[in-house]
């Protein structure tokens, strides 16, 4: 029998809440690289430790320990993206066949929020002459 994780399953809500809480804690420590994937890995690797930390952390909607404006803005974008993803999953009645598939979907859907902005590739690197047209 195949495992079905529906859009309204507690495991979906738990994973997205973990992304928010663990992601916020990582942002407070200045860790922004691979935020979504690392938060899900930490959540899956140590669910008991996550539950202990979750009891001590402020609610996911609060900014908590974030003080840098860049991190606050990034977390607000992440909050909005998670809410939009929940809405999209509900409208499309999204299902996953495994926790790995769910995690991959969440990473693919939310990683754009925490990704670094793309550099202007048409500009020459520092110290190089601009291309002639």
C-alpha positions as CSV (number, residue, x, y, z in Angstrom):
1,X,0.0,0.0,0.0
2,X,1.4,3.4,-1.0
3,X,1.7,6.2,1.4
4,X,-0.4,9.2,0.6
5,X,0.3,12.6,2.2
6,X,-2.6,14.9,1.4
7,X,-2.5,18.7,1.3
8,X,-4.4,18.9,4.7
9,X,-2.2,16.3,6.5
10,X,-0.6,17.2,9.8
11,X,2.8,16.2,8.3
12,X,2.5,19.0,5.7
13,X,1.6,21.6,8.4
14,X,4.4,20.2,10.7
15,X,7.0,20.4,7.9
16,X,6.1,24.0,7.0
17,X,6.0,25.1,10.6
18,X,9.5,23.5,11.1
19,X,10.8,25.4,8.1
20,X,9.6,28.6,9.6
21,X,10.8,28.0,13.2
22,X,14.1,26.4,12.4
23,X,14.7,28.8,9.5
24,X,14.1,31.8,11.9
25,X,16.6,30.4,14.4
26,X,19.1,29.9,11.6
27,X,18.5,33.4,10.3
28,X,19.1,34.8,13.8
29,X,22.5,33.0,13.7
30,X,23.2,34.6,10.3
31,X,22.9,31.3,8.3
32,X,21.0,32.0,5.1
33,X,22.6,29.5,2.7
34,X,20.3,26.5,1.8
35,X,17.9,27.6,4.5
36,X,14.9,25.5,3.5
37,X,16.8,22.3,2.8
38,X,18.8,22.6,6.0
39,X,15.8,23.3,8.1
40,X,13.9,20.2,6.7
41,X,17.0,18.1,7.2
42,X,17.4,19.2,10.8
43,X,13.6,18.6,11.4
44,X,13.7,15.0,9.9
45,X,17.0,14.1,11.6
46,X,16.1,15.1,15.1
47,X,12.3,15.3,15.6
48,X,12.6,15.0,19.4
49,X,15.1,17.8,19.6
50,X,12.8,19.9,17.4
51,X,9.9,19.3,19.7
52,X,11.9,20.4,22.7
53,X,13.1,23.6,20.9
54,X,9.6,24.3,19.5
55,X,8.2,24.5,23.1
56,X,10.7,27.3,23.9
57,X,10.5,29.2,20.6
58,X,8.0,32.0,20.0
59,X,5.1,31.4,17.6
60,X,6.0,31.1,14.0
61,X,4.2,34.3,13.0
62,X,6.4,36.3,15.4
63,X,9.8,37.7,14.4
64,X,11.3,36.4,17.6
65,X,15.1,36.8,17.8
66,X,15.5,38.5,14.4
67,X,17.1,42.0,14.6
68,X,18.8,42.6,11.3
69,X,16.4,44.3,8.8
70,X,17.6,42.0,6.0
71,X,16.7,38.9,8.0
72,X,13.4,40.4,9.2
73,X,12.5,41.1,5.5
74,X,13.6,37.6,4.4
75,X,11.5,36.0,7.2
76,X,8.4,38.0,6.3
77,X,8.8,36.9,2.7
78,X,9.1,33.3,3.9
79,X,5.9,33.6,5.9
80,X,4.0,34.9,2.9
81,X,5.5,32.2,0.7
82,X,4.5,29.4,3.1
83,X,0.9,30.8,3.3
84,X,0.7,31.1,-0.5
85,X,2.0,27.5,-0.8
86,X,-0.6,26.2,1.7
87,X,-3.3,27.9,-0.4
88,X,-1.9,26.5,-3.7
89,X,-1.7,23.0,-2.2
90,X,-5.3,23.2,-1.0
91,X,-6.6,24.5,-4.3
92,X,-4.8,21.8,-6.3
93,X,-5.4,19.1,-3.7
94,X,-1.7,18.3,-3.8
95,X,-0.6,14.8,-2.6
96,X,2.8,13.3,-2.0
97,X,3.8,9.7,-2.0
98,X,6.5,9.9,0.6
99,X,8.1,12.3,3.1
100,X,11.0,12.7,0.7
101,X,8.7,13.7,-2.1
102,X,7.0,16.2,0.2
103,X,10.3,17.6,1.3
104,X,11.6,18.0,-2.3
105,X,8.3,19.7,-3.2
106,X,8.7,22.2,-0.3
107,X,12.3,22.9,-1.1
108,X,11.6,23.5,-4.8
109,X,8.6,25.7,-4.0
110,X,10.2,27.8,-1.3
111,X,13.9,28.0,-2.1
112,X,13.4,31.0,-4.4
113,X,12.5,33.1,-1.4
114,X,15.9,32.6,0.3
115,X,18.0,32.5,-2.8
116,X,20.6,35.1,-3.5
117,X,19.7,37.6,-6.2
118,X,21.1,36.7,-9.6
119,X,24.1,38.8,-10.6
120,X,24.0,40.8,-13.8
121,X,25.7,38.3,-16.1
122,X,26.1,40.9,-18.9
123,X,28.3,43.0,-16.8
124,X,32.0,42.3,-16.9
125,X,33.7,41.1,-13.6
126,X,35.7,43.6,-11.7
127,X,39.0,44.4,-13.3
128,X,37.9,43.3,-16.7
129,X,37.0,45.5,-19.6
130,X,33.4,45.7,-20.6
131,X,32.5,43.8,-23.8
132,X,32.5,45.8,-26.9
133,X,29.3,45.9,-28.9
